């Protein structure tokens, strides 16, 4: 009996804390209840406002009024400026196949929906420095908006041009190129493709670090602008250094009667530039069957463009060189060569066709000039070259 009483007593003791806890849970602080009530009132108010807004203006107005300030780095602006303006940075991560594909895009509507000012793309193919850059700086000064500059150099070369220079940050992603091999044409296509990304570039001129302009910018711009043809040398050479380099395995895409030879240094309009970057027909043939002693940079573009658009070619180069000394490379001119008599020899005694009419102005650029020629070139340029 005592045990049972004790058990009841023990049970009563166990119930006491539970009863106490229940009583404590019901006595919440008044502050918490007030905050909860305020939160609930705000929710109800927001719900009422949302229902009214949806009924009054429609659901799309509620959704579209929210515009996040954060835009992902890889999100492209949804405006015409993205396509109209040139890339702000020439460095990109595209591989050659991706770059050529991107550059081959062509608008189907010919009339531009904005005021397009056509530009000349000066494309410098070089191993490293541009020792004649001060002369080019002077040539281009004051003509901003009418030109673009692109540099293809060895990947290991880091140009150090000041921010005020026209060459500042104008290097494109480059690869090693070797003279006479397909890697040289790859570099040229890479230059053209990068320049095509600027929709305002209409003419494309390939230059080397040893090239100089022979006239001021205005003369050269209008000469190229008014020409009906692109200045690409493409002639049929029946000798061992012309047709003698042809490989029968290039047929049927390229027949020996279509085989052409021309200077590496060219000027082309935008239409032909796109033909060059989009080519997948002739490239494999030249890559496989035109190897030294077949120098592909002398045959690939002249042959392909002759087959595709011979009516658009002037069949001559506008870059003067001197082969009179013989050898595999033209003559190089240094400090002592730069005289008025020297340039008189370049300007005079030439005859060519311009827009199907006879002309004595046949060359707009010249090469090869050594770094030592810079100082006398800067001195003689105002009188002889016009800038």
C-alpha positions in Angstrom: 0.0 0.0 0.0 2.8 2.3 0.8 4.4 1.3 -2.4 1.4 2.2 -4.4 1.1 5.5 -2.6 4.8 6.1 -3.4 4.2 5.3 -7.0 1.4 7.8 -7.2 3.5 10.3 -5.5 6.3 9.7 -8.0 3.9 10.0 -10.9 2.6 13.3 -9.6 6.2 14.5 -9.4 6.8 13.6 -13.0 3.7 15.5 -14.2 4.6 18.7 -12.4 7.3 19.9 -14.9 5.1 19.0 -17.9 2.3 21.1 -16.6 4.7 23.9 -15.9 6.1 23.8 -19.5 2.7 23.9 -21.1 1.8 27.0 -19.1 5.2 28.6 -20.0 4.7 28.0 -23.8 1.4 29.9 -23.8 3.0 33.0 -22.3 4.9 34.3 -25.4 6.4 37.8 -25.1 4.2 40.5 -26.2 6.9 42.0 -28.6 7.0 38.8 -30.7 3.2 38.8 -31.1 3.3 42.5 -32.3 6.0 41.8 -34.9 4.1 38.8 -36.2 1.0 40.8 -36.5 2.8 43.6 -38.4 4.4 41.0 -40.8 1.0 39.4 -41.4 -0.6 42.9 -42.1 2.2 43.7 -44.7 1.6 40.4 -46.4 -2.1 41.0 -46.7 -1.5 44.5 -48.0 1.0 43.3 -50.6 -1.4 40.6 -51.7 -4.3 43.1 -52.1 -2.1 45.5 -54.1 -0.8 42.7 -56.4 -4.4 41.5 -57.1 -5.5 45.0 -57.9 -2.5 45.7 -60.2 -3.0 42.5 -62.1 -6.7 43.2 -62.7 -6.0 46.8 -63.6 -2.9 46.6 -65.8 -2.4 42.9 -66.6 0.2 40.4 -65.4 2.9 41.3 -67.9 3.2 44.8 -66.5 4.0 43.4 -63.0 6.6 41.1 -64.3 8.3 43.4 -66.7 8.7 46.3 -64.3 11.4 44.4 -62.5 14.8 44.9 -64.2 17.8 43.4 -62.5 20.9 45.5 -62.4 23.2 42.5 -62.7 24.0 41.4 -66.2 26.0 38.2 -66.7 29.4 38.8 -68.3 28.6 36.4 -71.2 25.3 38.1 -72.0 25.4 40.2 -75.2 23.5 43.5 -75.3 20.3 43.1 -77.3 20.8 46.1 -79.5 22.0 47.1 -83.0 25.1 48.7 -81.5 26.5 45.2 -80.7 26.6 44.4 -84.4 27.4 47.9 -85.6 30.3 48.9 -83.4 33.7 47.2 -83.7 34.9 44.9 -81.0 36.3 46.9 -78.1 39.0 44.2 -77.5 40.7 42.3 -80.3 41.8 39.5 -77.9 39.3 36.7 -77.9 39.2 32.9 -77.2 37.9 31.8 -80.6 39.7 29.1 -82.4 40.4 29.5 -86.1 37.4 27.5 -87.2 35.1 29.5 -84.9 36.6 32.8 -86.0 36.3 32.0 -89.7 32.7 30.9 -89.2 31.8 34.0 -87.3 33.5 36.3 -89.9 31.7 34.6 -92.8 28.3 35.9 -91.7 26.8 38.2 -94.2 23.7 40.4 -94.0 21.1 39.5 -96.6 19.8 43.0 -96.8 22.4 45.2 -98.6 21.2 48.6 -97.3 22.5 49.3 -93.8 20.0 50.7 -91.2 22.6 53.2 -90.0 25.1 55.6 -91.4 28.0 53.4 -92.3 31.3 55.1 -93.1 33.5 52.6 -95.0 36.9 52.1 -93.6 40.3 50.6 -94.7 41.7 47.8 -92.6 45.5 48.0 -92.5 46.6 44.5 -91.7 50.3 44.1 -90.6 51.8 40.6 -90.9 55.0 40.7 -88.9 57.2 38.6 -86.7 57.6 41.2 -84.0 58.2 45.0 -83.8 57.0 47.6 -86.3 60.1 49.8 -86.7 58.5 52.1 -89.1 55.4 52.7 -86.9 56.3 56.5 -86.4 55.9 57.0 -90.2 52.5 55.2 -90.1 51.4 57.2 -87.1 52.0 60.4 -89.1 50.3 58.9 -92.2 47.1 58.0 -90.2 46.9 61.1 -88.0 43.7 63.1 -88.4 41.8 60.3 -90.2 40.2 58.6 -87.3 37.0 56.7 -88.3 38.3 55.9 -91.8 40.7 53.2 -90.9 41.4 50.2 -88.6 44.7 48.6 -87.7 45.4 44.9 -87.0 48.7 43.2 -86.2 49.6 39.5 -86.5 52.9 38.8 -84.9 54.6 35.9 -83.2 52.5 34.8 -80.2 55.5 35.4 -77.9 55.9 39.0 -78.9 54.5 41.7 -76.6 54.0 45.1 -78.3 54.7 48.1 -76.1 52.9 51.0 -77.8 51.7 53.9 -75.7 47.9 54.4 -75.3 48.0 57.3 -77.7 49.4 55.1 -80.5 47.2 53.8 -83.4 48.9 50.5 -82.8 48.0 50.3 -79.1 46.2 47.0 -78.3 45.8 46.2 -82.0 47.3 42.7 -81.9 45.0 39.8 -82.7 45.4 36.3 -81.3 48.2 34.9 -83.5 50.1 31.8 -84.3 53.5 31.0 -85.7 53.6 31.4 -89.5 56.4 30.3 -91.8 57.2 31.8 -95.2 56.1 29.6 -98.1 53.9 27.4 -96.0 50.1 27.2 -95.4 50.6 28.7 -91.9 51.4 31.9 -93.8 48.0 31.9 -95.5 46.4 30.9 -92.2 47.9 34.1 -90.7 46.5 36.1 -93.6 43.0 34.6 -93.2 43.2 35.2 -89.5 43.9 38.9 -90.1 41.1 39.2 -92.6 38.6 37.3 -90.3 39.4 39.6 -87.3 39.0 42.7 -89.5 35.7 41.4 -90.9 34.2 41.5 -87.4 34.1 45.3 -87.8 31.1 45.8 -90.1 32.5 49.1 -91.3 35.7 47.7 -92.7 35.2 47.7 -96.5 38.7 47.3 -97.9 41.5 45.1 -96.5 45.2 45.7 -97.2 47.9 43.2 -96.3 51.2 44.9 -95.2 54.5 43.9 -93.7 56.6 45.7 -91.1 58.9 46.9 -94.0 56.1 48.6 -96.0 55.6 52.3 -96.3 52.8 54.4 -97.9 53.8 56.3 -101.0 51.0 59.0 -100.8 49.0 60.7 -98.0 46.0 59.0 -96.6 43.4 61.0 -98.6 44.9 60.0 -101.9 45.1 56.3 -101.0 41.6 56.2 -99.5 40.0 57.7 -102.6 42.1 55.6 -105.0 40.9 52.4 -103.4 37.3 53.7 -102.8 36.7 54.6 -106.4 38.3 51.5 -107.8 35.9 48.9 -109.4 38.4 46.2 -108.8 40.4 44.6 -106.0 44.2 44.8 -106.3 45.3 41.2 -106.3 48.0 40.0 -108.7 46.9 36.9 -110.6 48.7 35.9 -113.8 49.3 32.7 -115.7 53.0 31.9 -115.6 53.7 29.0 -118.0 57.3 28.6 -116.7 58.7 26.3 -113.9 57.9 28.8 -111.2 54.3 29.1 -112.3 52.6 26.1 -113.9 55.6 24.1 -113.0 54.5 24.1 -109.4 51.0 22.7 -110.2 50.2 19.3 -108.9 47.8 17.1 -110.9 46.2 15.9 -107.7 44.6 19.3 -107.3 42.1 18.5 -110.0 39.1 18.6 -110.4 38.8 21.6 -108.1 41.8 23.3 -109.7 42.9 22.6 -113.2 46.3 23.7 -114.6 44.6 26.3 -116.9 43.2 27.9 -113.7 46.5 28.0 -111.9 47.6 31.5 -111.0 50.5 33.3 -109.4 50.7 36.6 -107.7 52.2 38.8 -105.0 51.5 38.0 -101.4 50.7 41.7 -100.7 47.2 42.5 -101.7 44.1 44.7 -101.3 40.6 43.2 -101.4 37.1 44.4 -100.9 34.7 43.0 -98.3 33.0 40.6 -100.7 36.3 38.9 -101.7 37.5 39.0 -98.1 34.5 36.9 -97.2 35.2 34.5 -100.1 38.7 34.0 -98.6 37.6 33.2 -95.0 34.6 31.0 -96.0 36.6 28.8 -98.3 36.5 25.0 -97.5 36.8 23.8 -101.1 40.2 24.9 -102.3 42.0 25.2 -98.9 42.4 21.4 -98.4 43.9 21.0 -101.9 46.5 23.8 -101.5 47.3 22.6 -97.9 48.0 19.1 -99.2 49.5 19.5 -102.6 51.2 23.0 -102.7 54.2 22.7 -100.5 57.8 24.0 -101.1 59.0 24.3 -103.8 55.3 25.3 -104.4 55.0 28.5 -102.3 51.3 28.5 -101.3 51.2 32.2 -100.4 51.9 33.0 -104.1 49.2 30.8 -105.5 46.3 30.1 -103.1 44.4 33.4 -103.1 45.2 34.3 -106.8 44.0 31.0 -108.0 40.9 30.7 -105.8 39.7 34.2 -106.5 40.4 33.9 -110.2 38.1 30.8 -110.3 35.4 32.5 -108.1 35.4 36.2 -109.2 37.9 37.0 -111.9 35.8 39.9 -113.0 36.5 41.7 -109.7 40.3 41.5 -109.9 42.6 44.2 -111.2 45.3 41.5 -111.7 48.0 43.6 -110.3 49.4 44.6 -106.9 49.6 48.1 -105.5 52.8 47.4 -103.5 56.0 48.2 -105.2 59.1 46.0 -104.8 62.5 45.8 -106.4 63.4 42.4 -107.8 66.3 43.7 -109.9 69.0 42.3 -107.6 67.8 38.8 -108.1 67.4 36.1 -105.5 64.4 34.7 -103.5 63.6 38.0 -101.8 63.4 41.6 -103.1 65.9 44.3 -102.3 65.9 46.0 -98.9 66.5 49.7 -98.6 68.3 51.5 -95.8 69.3 54.9 -94.7 71.6 55.8 -97.6 68.9 54.8 -100.2 66.3 57.3 -99.1 66.7 60.2 -101.5 64.4 62.2 -103.8 66.0 60.4 -106.8 65.1 57.0 -105.3 61.4 57.9 -105.0 61.4 59.4 -108.5 62.3 56.0 -109.7 59.3 54.5 -107.9 56.8 57.1 -109.0 57.8 57.5 -112.7 58.0 55.2 -115.6 55.1 52.9 -114.7 52.0 52.2 -116.8 48.9 50.3 -115.6 45.1 50.2 -115.9 42.9 51.9 -113.4 39.1 51.3 -113.8 39.9 50.1 -117.4 41.7 53.4 -118.2 45.5 53.9 -118.7 47.2 55.3 -115.6 50.7 56.2 -114.4 49.7 55.9 -110.7 50.2 52.2 -110.2 51.6 51.8 -106.7 50.3 53.1 -103.3 52.8 51.3 -101.1 56.4 50.1 -101.3 58.8 47.6 -99.6 61.2 46.5 -98.2 62.6 49.2 -95.9 65.0 48.6 -93.1 64.7 50.2 -89.6 67.6 52.4 -90.5 65.5 54.1 -93.2 63.0 55.5 -90.6 64.8 58.8 -89.8 65.4 59.9 -93.4 61.9 58.8 -94.4 60.4 61.0 -91.7 62.5 63.9 -93.0 61.6 63.5 -96.7 57.9 62.5 -96.2 56.4 66.0 -96.1 58.0 66.9 -99.5 57.9 63.6 -101.3 55.1 61.5 -99.8 52.7 64.4 -99.0 52.4 63.8 -95.2 
